[in-house]
Amino acid sequence: MFRLSSRRLPVSPAVRFAPALLLAACSALAVEQPQTLTERYERDVQRIVAAVQADNDAMPLLQELCDDIGHRLSGSPQLDDAIQWAVRRLRAAGHDFVGTETVMVTQWIRGEESVEMLAPRPMSIPMLGLGGSVGTPAGGITADVLVVNSFEELQQRGSEARGRIVVFNFAMPTENEREGAGYGAAVRYRYGGAGAAAKHGARAALVRSVTTRSLQSPHTGGMGYPDGVEQIPTAAITTEFAEMLARLQSRGQAITLRLNMEARTSPAPVPSANVIAELRGRERPDEIVVISGHLDSWDVGTGAQDDGAGVVTAMAALNALKKLDLRPRRTIRVVLWTNEENGIAGGRTYKQVHADELARHVAAIELDSGAGAPIGYGVEAQDKGKRARAIEQLGEILGLCRAAGNLPAYEGYSGADIRPMLDAGFVLLGQDADMTHYFDIHHTEADTIDKIDPKALTNHVAVMAAVSYVIADMDERIGN
């Protein structure tokens, strides 16, 4: 029988101090555990947001861009002036690199234009030719009108369209205006109306302006012609006149319009440029986080919402990080895109020029939804797992920006200029704004700086600066 001795045995020093050593080891392991993004960056983000809200240069920059230069159509002298202005301002801020990269762009020229109703009574109709449209023959086009509400109705009444001016009276849906209402449904008529009407022998096409509210304001925008179909002139008219023409037709009134357009496209592309500026990373300078907006606009208004706000947000965000001496591990690169409105040549050319370094891009952010209050971030990535992880990480980062708004992250559209890089494998982010009143002035003469809320613009700068800093500094790539 084994018997335990009651005698006290000597204990070695190693055994005697084992509890203390174990406690120390556990403490060391606790220290070595990776911090959450909140634990690591809460102080930095709060510092960035507070500094930007106290002082930033977004509104002064926007005043110079809109009031001193004005609208900036691709290929125009005004866009050339804006490119040089952006370079001067970014160099004055002292960034590590500032320069331009040549982009060949389509040059569309509006010329003189008008729409007149001749019957049932003479009157002038407010209009704007659509970007990319051909012009009318000398003397214009005089023709009777066919009003339709949809492509489907045009298909049903196609035989009536021959020789006429087709008017598309599709009303932009009003639901969920905060997130852009029914833009996607309505813009199909602006882009494809001319091609659809031409297939049925129409001489021209007019589209109801893409907006949910109007005070006789026509809205321009881009259009395109399908291959193998005659190119006919096309323009936008106001919602009020589209409705009036529909009423006249429903009462059996014959309507005759005269359309004059001098629109033309230059036979060859002309040079423009993307503007580039960098805050170089302290440890991984070859890895890139892009922040961006597009510098071009349509040739009406001054492009304050679309997209002067995005341009100055990116510029002011980089300037703020420079002033705070916050240099992340990776490089933050501002890109001010050219030719978003009628070609996306800036985004496509960037992808080609930087093909060798796209594998080192970590994320790209674009703000192109105006300067309403920031409402969140849309996340795109080809890999579903990467997208889900990026939404989770970005949600935590945005939670630190609560002083600038309650900003969720979600699966959603990023931006027209950065989307060509979707197949490059990194995360694309759209910084979204409240668009409740965005389409009131979108692509109109009313897109001017007085519509900008300085507080909302400031919060956009704060969010873009904070989000780009954390993404550029965090240990792992966002989405990994």
ABEGO torsion letter per residue (X at the ends): XBBBBABBBBBBAAAAAAAAAAAAAAAAAAAABBBBAAAAAAAAAAAAAAAAAABBAAAAAAAAAAAAAEBBBBGBAAAAAAAAAAAAAAAAAGBABBBBBBBBBBBBBAEBBBBBBAOABBBBBBBBBBBGBBBBBBGEBBBBBBBBABAAAAAAAAAAABGBBBBBBBBBBABGAAAGEAAAAAAAAAAAAAAAAAAAGBABBBBBBBBABBBGBBBBEBBBBBBGBBBBBBBBBBAAAAAAAAAAAAAGBBBBBBBBBABBBBABBBBBBBBBBBBBBAABAABBBBBBBBABBBABEAGAAOAAAAAAAAAAAAAAAAAAGBBBABBBBBBBBBGAABGGAAAAAAAAAAAAAAAABABBBBBAAEABBBAEBBBBBABAAAAAAAAAAAAAAAAAAAAAEBBBBBBBBABAAAAAAAAAGBBBBBBBBBAAAAAAABGBAABBAAABBAAAAAAAAAAAAAAAAAAAABABBBGX
